[in-house]
Each structure stands twice: as structure tokens, then as C-alpha cells.
Amino acid sequence: MLKNQSVLIDFILKEWLLIVSAAGFVIVSIYTGRFPAYSMREAEVLLILFVLFISVQGLQNSGFISEVSAKMEKGGFIPLKLISAAFFLSMFITNDAALIIIVPLTLSLNIDRRDIIVILEALAANAGSALTPLGNPQNLFIYWFYNLDPIRFIVVMAPFALSFFVLLLIVSFYIKANIKDNAVTAAPERSHIKMALIYGILFIIVLLSVLHVLPIESCFIVIAYGVIFDRRSLRIDYSLLVSFFFFFGLANGMKLLLASEIQHSGHVFLFSALASQFISNVPVALLFSKFTSNWQALLWGSNAGGFGSLFGSLANLIAYRFYITHRDSDNIMRFSVKFIVLGYIAFFMAFALYFIVSEFQKDNIFQLF
């Protein structure tokens, strides 16, 4: 009996987003009396996420990403290299995948201040992922849903990402992390190098599809390769994909319930950032896109909402869970307090930065609004 209860609790803690999205989907569908309608654009977003997860999983299985990350163990400035790696990796393989690689690497090192480094890695991953359409699921959705130009997207988010990057670099210089035992990961085998090359090409196909260089149908090449040649790459986070399906439907139903459209950019930013603290920034982006055309404010708000609470971003939960479940972690309560305090410092800094940038750019050719 106790074992069954423990399994149920573990499932709820792990799949809370899936449970919440499914419950919201059912409740709104019953309340509105209709099954949500799905657009072709929403189906395309699900397809891109699916093949993106497959290509990243393939790169991880090849050992290529881990090998690149492990090279950062050599020499000094370990916090700087780890935090920078989280920032830059998140731009291309999502903040979740970046932390899945970097946080275990950090915890495997016998260094001081691992708790602070892990927290800063989570902040860096959220900041870096904000810069590109591929950086996180909500960015990809907003980019695809509003049919945006990639350069325009990057320009809008550059002040956000680069400001936090500079700040995190400064902080990392003051972190003293002495390595006592620096184990280096062995180089991948030749077959793994071939595998990494193949998935690198598949990842480029996904990237070119996202940038509208290749047709969306090109993504089926990635699925075909996984099904025929490497089914291990298909072992991805399907619960997140299903959660997206439910949230698309939930957002469609909420659009019917919300009679008035939020147009003021400040309102969109504030509401999306604050709502992210409770239901995560991914569903917030899906929900708000249904009743606002102000993609810039929504983009800033959903990314700023990734800071703050543990629920603000799935990346936060990934970093937090890795640390508290590691065998050498101690004083979990103190770590939790540090995580939340530093997260909310970044959250309120993002608030201030948004309004400063929006005021500064009113007369600029790259104005936000």
C-alpha cells in the first residue's frame, strides 16, 4: 500500500504538467460544450518539437555533447566555463537539454560551491534560451505561431539575454570553486562520432525547417531515420508533447471564455510573467497567444517568467531535481531557499529591464512595440 502511494506521489511530482494540462483540457471542453479545434500551425509546432527532441536525443546518445562539455573540466575558471556552456548550449538544444548535460557534469566534480553554480546554470540556461527560436518550447511556439523573422526575433530578445549573460559572467568570476579530483570523460568511439555526424545533419535539417529554408515536410526525414535505424533516439519526453497537445486545446477554449483582448503591451508582459510563476512559461505562451497579437511583450513575459519560482520553467525543476537527488548533496533546505531567492532577484531584474528597454526603444528603429 505504502509502495503504491509512493509510486503515485512520484508520478504526480514528475508529471504534474501533464496532469494539469489534461485536467484543464477536460474542464474547459466540458464548460464550453465543444471539443477544441486545432490549426495546421499548431500541428506543425508539435511536429517540430517532436523532431527537435529526436535529434537532440540522438546527439546525446552519441556522446558528442557530453564529450564537448567534459573538456571544460580542464584548467581554471570552472564556474565561468560551466555557466557559459549552459548559456550557449541552451540557444540551440533548449534550456532543458542544456541542463540535463551540464548539471550532472557539475555534480560529478569534486568542487566547492556546487549549489550556487547549479543555480546560476539554471539562470544562464533560461537567459540564453531566450535569444533564439530553438532555445525553449515557448520561443519555438511564438516564433512559429506569429510567423516571425528570425533576425527580428533575436533583435527583440538580445537585450534580455545579453544583459543577464554579462551579469552572470561577472558573478562567476567571484565564485571560488577548487577542484580536488578532475576526472575527464573518455573520447567517444568511432561509431559514436559517425552517429554524432548523422544527428548533427538531422539537427541542421530541423533548424533549416524552423527558419523556413526547407519545407516543414523535411522534418519527416528525422522521424524516418529514428524509426528505421536508431529507435533509441525515439526515447524522448512524450509527456511534454502530450502536454502541448492539451494546452493547445485549453488555450483554444480559454479564448472563447475571454471576451476582451489584452492589447496593452505592459499588461501582456506583466500577466504572462506572473502567470508563469504558477503554471510555467510554456503553457502561458500557448494561452496568451490566443488572445493577443503583441508577440514581443508575450515573448519577454514568458521568458522573464522562467525566473522566479521552481514552476516558472521546466528547466528550473530539472536543475533543482538533479541537485536534491544527487548522493553528495547536503542541506537541501538551504539550497531551496538560495534557488528561490536568486531566481526572484533575476525575475524582478527582468521586470526592470523590460520597461527600461521599452522606454529606450520607443524612438529606435528596433522598437519593441
N, C-alpha and C positions, 0 to 999 in steps of 0.2 A: 504493500500500500504506500509506504513512505517512498519507495523507489519510483513508483508511478507518479507520485506527486512531484518528486524531484525532476523527473523527465519532463513533466508538463510545465513546470516553472522554467526550466532551461529552454524549452521550446518557445514559451511566451517572451522571455528575455531576448532570445535570438531573433525571433520572427515577429516582433511587435509591430513593425511597419506593415508587414503583410496582413496581420490581423486587423489593424486599424483601418487599412485601406479597404479590405474586404467588407468589414462592418459598415464603413461609411458608404460604400458602393450599394450594399443591400438596403440600408436605411433610406438613402436619398432616392433610390429607384422605387421603393415602396411609397414614399411620401409623394413623389411626383407622378406615380402611376404609369411610368414608362421605362423601358429599357434604354439606356444611353445610346446615342448614335456616335459612331466612331468615324472620323475623317481619314482620308488617304494619307494626309500628312502625319497624323498620329501613328498610323501603321508603319510609315517609313521611319519614324523615330524609334519605334520598338525594334525594327529590323536593324537599324544602325547600331543601337545599343547591343543587340544580340551578337552581331559580328565583331563589334569592338571588344566585347568580353572574350570572345573566342580567340581573337588574335593576340590579346594581351596574355590570356591564359597559356597560349602556345609559347609565347616568348618566355614566360615564367618557367614553364616545364622544360624548356631548352637549357636553362641555367645561365643564359646570356645576361639577363638583367641582374641576377644575383652576383655574377662574376664582376660586372661593372661596379656594382655597389661595394663589393668586398674590397676592391682596390683602394677605396677611401680609408681603409683601416691603416694604411701605411703613412708614416710621417706624423707631423703635428697638425694642429688646428682641427682636431676631430669633430668638435661640435659644429664648427663652421662648415665642414665638408658634409656632414650628415644633414644639417638643416638646409644647406644649399641644394643637396641632392633631392630632398623631399620637395623643395620648391620647384625645381626644374623638371623632375620626373612627373610631377602632378600635371604639368601643362599638356603632356602627351599621352599618359597612360591612366589618367584620372587620379584624383586625390586618394581614393580608396586603395587602388592598386599600388600607388607610391608608398603608402604607409604599411601595406602588407609586406613590402620588401624592406623598407628602411627601419621600421620599429623593431622587428625581430633581430635585425643586424645589430642595432644599438644595444639591445638587451643581451646579446651574446658576448659583448665586450665587457671586460672587467675594468670598468671605468667609474669615476666618481660622477655625481650629478646626473645620473641617467634619467631620473624623474623629470628634471627641468628640460633636458634635451628632448625627451619624448613629447612633452607638452609643446615645446617650440616647433618640433617637427610637424605636429598636428596643425599648428597655426600656419606654418610655412606651406603645407600641402593645401590648405584652404585658400591661402593667398595666391599661390602660384597657379592653382587650377582655375582661378577666376579669370585669368588672362586669355584663355583660348576656348574655342567651342568644344574641344575634346577634353577639357580639363575636369569636368564633372557632369553628371547627368542633367542637372538643371540648365547648365550652359548649352549643352547639345540640344536640349528641347527648345530653349528660347531661340537659339540660332536657327534651328530648322523651322520652327513654328512661324516665326516672323520673317523667314526668308531673307536673312541678313547677309551683308557683305562681310567677309572675314576681316578685312583691314579695318572697317568701321567698328566691328566688334572689339578688336584688340585695342583700338584707339580709345574707345569708351572706358575700357576696364584697366588701361595702363596705369593711370594714377593710383588706383586701388592696389593693384598687385605690386607695383614697383615701390610704392611708399612703405608697404609692410616688409618688402624684401630688404630695403635699406635698413629699416629699424631692426629687423631680425639679425642682419649681419652685424650691426653694432653690438647688440646684446650678446651674440655668440662669441665675440672677442673677449668678453669678460667672464665667460664660463670656464672654470678650471676643471678639466677632465683628464686625469692622469691614467694612462693605460698601463696595466700591470702585466697583461698577457694578451698579445696581439696575434690571434690566430688568423691565418689567411686561407681563404677558400681555394681549393684546387681549381685549376683551369678546366673548363668543360671539355668533354671528349669530342673527338672529331665529328661523330654523328650528331652531337648536340649543336655544334657550330652550323652544320648543314640545316638542322631543324630551325635554328635561330634565323638563318638567312631566309628560309621559306616563309616563316611567320613575319619577318620584317617586311617582305614583299607584300604579304597579305595585309599587313597593317597599313602600308602605303596605299593599297587599293581602297581600304576603308577611308583613309584620310582624303584621298582624291575624290571619293564619292561625297564626303561631307562638304568639300569645297566646290562641289558641282562641276568638277573637271571630268569625272566619269559618271555615267548614269547610275542611278540607285541600284539597278539590276546587277551591277558588277559585284555587289556585296554577296550574292549567292555563291560566288566562287569560294569565298571563305567557308561558308557552310558546307559546300560540296567537299572541300578538302578535308575538313574535320570529320565528316561522316565516312568518307572512303578510306582515308589514310591515317587519321590520328583522332580517335574518339576520346582520348584523354583531354583534349582541348575543349571538348563539349561539357566538361565538368565545371560549369560556371554557376554564378549566383542566380538561379532561375526564380527564386522568391522575389528578388528585386525586379525582374522583368514582369512577373505577375502583379506585383505591387503597382508598377507603372500602368498596367492594363486597368486595374481597378481605379487608380487615381484619375486616369483619363475619363472614365465613366463618371466618377464622383464629381470631377470638375465640370463636366457637361451638365450634370443635374444641378449643381450649385449655380450655374449660370442662369438657369430658369428661376431659381429662388431669389437671386439678387436682381432686383428690379432696376436699380440705378447703377450707372457705370462710373467707376472711380477714374477720374481724369487727372486730378492734380498730382503732379509728379512726387511732391513731398508726401502725400498720403500713400501712394503706391509704395514708395520706398519704406516708409515707417511701418505700414501694415504688413508688408511682406517680410521685413526683417524681424518684427516682433512675433509674427505667426510662426516663423521658422524655429523659434525657441521652444515651441511646444510640439510641432508636428513635422519638423525637419524641413530643410530648404527645398528639397526635391518636390514633394507634393505641393508646397506653397507656389512654386513656379508653375506647375501644372494648373493649379486652381486659379491663380490671378490672371493667367494668360487668357482665360475665357471671358474676362470682363474688363480688360484694359488693353489699350493699344500702346501704352507707354512702356516699351520694352527696355529702355535704358534704366529707368527707375526700378523696374522689376528685376533686371539683371543685377544692379547694385544691391538692392534689398535682399534678394535671395542669397547672394554671396556674402554680404555682411552678416546675414542671419546664420551663416555657418559657424561664426564665432559665438561665444557665449556658453549656452548650456550644452550638455552632452548630447541632447537631442537635436541641436541645431544642424548638425551634419552627420551623415553616417561615418564619415572619416573620423570624427571625434570618438564615436563609440568603438571603432576599430582600434585606434591608438590606446584608448582607455582600457579596453578589454585585454589587449596584448600585455599591458603592463601589470594589471592586477592579477592576471593568471600566470604570470611568469614565476618560476620556482624561487628566484632570488629576490623578488620584490618584497619590500617591507613597508610598514606604516602606510597602509592603503588609504586611511582617512586623511592623512596629511597630503598625500598625492592628490586625492579627490578635491580637497579644498584649493590646492595650488592650481589644478586644472581649471576649475570653475572661475577662480579669481582672475587668472591670467586671460582666460577666454573672454570674460566680460570686459576686461580692460581693452582688449582688441575690439570687442563689439562696439563699445562707446567711442573708441577712436575711429572706427569705420563710419559711425554716425557723423562725427565732426568733419571727417574728411569728405564725406559726400556733400554736405552743404557748403563747405569751403570750395570744393571743385565746381559745384554747380553755379555758385556765385561768380567765380573767376571766369568760367567759360561762357557766360551769357553773351559776351561780345566777341567770343573766339570762333573761328571757322569750324572748330570741332566741338561746338556747343552740345551739351547733353540733351537739351530739350528744344 
